[in-house]
Amino acid sequence: MIPLFAFIVTGTILSQNFKYVGAASCKMCHNKPDRGEQYNKWMEGPHSDAWKVLSSERSKEIARERGIADVTTDTACIKCHSTLGHIDGDLAAGIKIEEGVSCESCHGPGSMYRVASVMKNRDVALTKGLILPTEEVCRRCHKNPNRPFNFEEKVAKIAHADPLR
C-alpha cells in the first residue's frame, strides 16, 4: 500500500514541475521531413499567427466595441491568442508570448516529455505532461458562438502526424 501511495504523491509533485519550454524546443526534432515537419506545419497554420492577429485593425475594432484598452494585455484576449497568456507565469521556461498558440497549448508543457528517450514511448510521455489534443482542449479557446467550430474539419486543416508512430 505504501509504494502505491508514494507513486501517487510523486506523480502529483512531478506534475507541478511541468514547464512550458516554447516552440523552439519542439522545433529541434519536429522540423525534419522524415519526422513529418510538424513545426513547419504549425508555422504555416493559423495558431502561430494568433498573437499577431491581436494587432490587426479588426482586433482593434473589436476591442473598441468591447471597451478593451489594449488587447495585448487584456486577459480575455491573450488567454486564447498565446499559450503564455493562459498559463501560470511560474511555469514559463522559454516560451514567448509572440509564439501565439504554440505546440504546448495543445500538447501540454514539454519540459519533462521533450527528451527523445521519453518521446519514443507515448505512455511514458503522457505521464510526463504530454497531452493528446481532444475537442475539449480546442474548445477552451474555440467557443465563440458567432464563429462555428467544426472540430473534425479544423483538425484536418492543422493535422501534423508523426510518420514514425
N, C-alpha and C positions, 0 to 999 in steps of 0.2 A: 504494500500500500504506500509506503513512504517513497519508493522510487517513482511511482506514477505521480504523486503529489509534487515531487521535486521537478519532474519533467514539465508539468503544467506551469508551475511557478517560473521555471527557467524560460519556457516559451513565452510567457507573459512579459517577463523582463526584457527578453531579446526583442520582442515586437515593439517595445517602446524605443528601441535604438535604431529602428529603420529610418534612414535619412534619404532625402531627395538629392541626388547627385548631379542631375542635369543631363540633357540630351547628348552633350559631348562625350560623356562616359558610355552611352549606348552606342554612339557612332563608331567607336573603336572596333566593335565586332559586327555590328548590324549595318555596315555600309558596303559590304563586299558582295559582288554579283553572285558568287556561289552560295551565299547565305540568304539571298533574297532582297538585298538592298533596302531594308526596312527604313533606315534613316532617310535615304533619298526620297522614298515614297512619302514619308512624313513631311519632309521639306516641300514637296510638290503639292501637298494637300492643304486643306483649309485650317487645320489645327496649328500649324507652325506660324500662320499669319494672324491668329486670333488676337494677339496683343496689338498688332499693327492696325487692326480694324478699329480699335478704340480711337485712333487719331483721324479717322475718316470724317468727312463732312456729315454723313448720315448719322454717325455716332454722336457727333456734337449736337446735331439737331434733336436727336432722341434725348440727350442729356438736358438740353434746354427745356424740352417739353415736360420732363420729369423733375425739373428743379435741381439737377445734379451739376455742381460747380465744376468738377474735374473727374472725368470718367477714369482717369489713370490712377486715382486714389480712392475712388468710391468702391467700397467692399462689394456691393451688389454687382458691380460691373467686373471687377478684376477676379472675382472668385470663379468666373466661368471663362475668362479670357486669358488666364495664365495659371499654370499649375501652382506657381508660387503664391498666387492670390487666394488659394483655398487651403493652404497648409499652415500649420504652426511654424512660425519663424525659427524656432529652435531645431526644427527638422531639416532646415535648408543647409545643404553641404555641397555647394557647387552649382545649384540650379539658379537660373536668372529669370527675372520676370519677363524679359524680352523674348524668351523662348516660346511664349504663348502657351498653348495646350500641348505640352510635351509628352514624351513616352510615359512618364511616371504618373500622369493624370489617369491614364487608362490601365497601366500595368503595375502601379504601386511603387513605393520608394525603393530604389535599386541598390542601396548601399550594401546590403547583405546578399543579394542574389546576383549581382553583376559579375561575379567571379566565374570564369569559364567552367571550372570544375563543378560549380553549383548549377549553372545554366544547362549543363549536359543532362541533368536529372530534374525533370519538371516537378516531380513530387517534392524533392528537396527544395527547389526554388520557391515553391508555394509556401513552404514553412519559413522561408526567409524573406517574405514580403511580396513576392510576385503575385499579381492579380491577373486572372484571365477575364478580360472585359466582357461584361454582360449588358443587356439592355438597361438594367438598373444603374450600372456605372455611367452609361452615356446620358441617361435621363437626369443625372444630377445637374447637368447644365442644359441639356436639350429638353426644356419643359415649357417653352413659350407657346401658348395656345394659338397665337397668330402665325406661327411657323410650324406647320405639321411636321412631325418627325417619324419617318418610317425606318425603323431600326434595320431591317434586313437590307433595304435599299442603300442606306447610308454606310453600313458596314462593308457592303460590296464595293463602294467607291473608295474606301480607305484601306481595303484588305492589303496585308503585307505579311503573308505566310513565310515561315521558315522552311525551305525545301529539305532541310536535314531532319525534320520532325516527321 
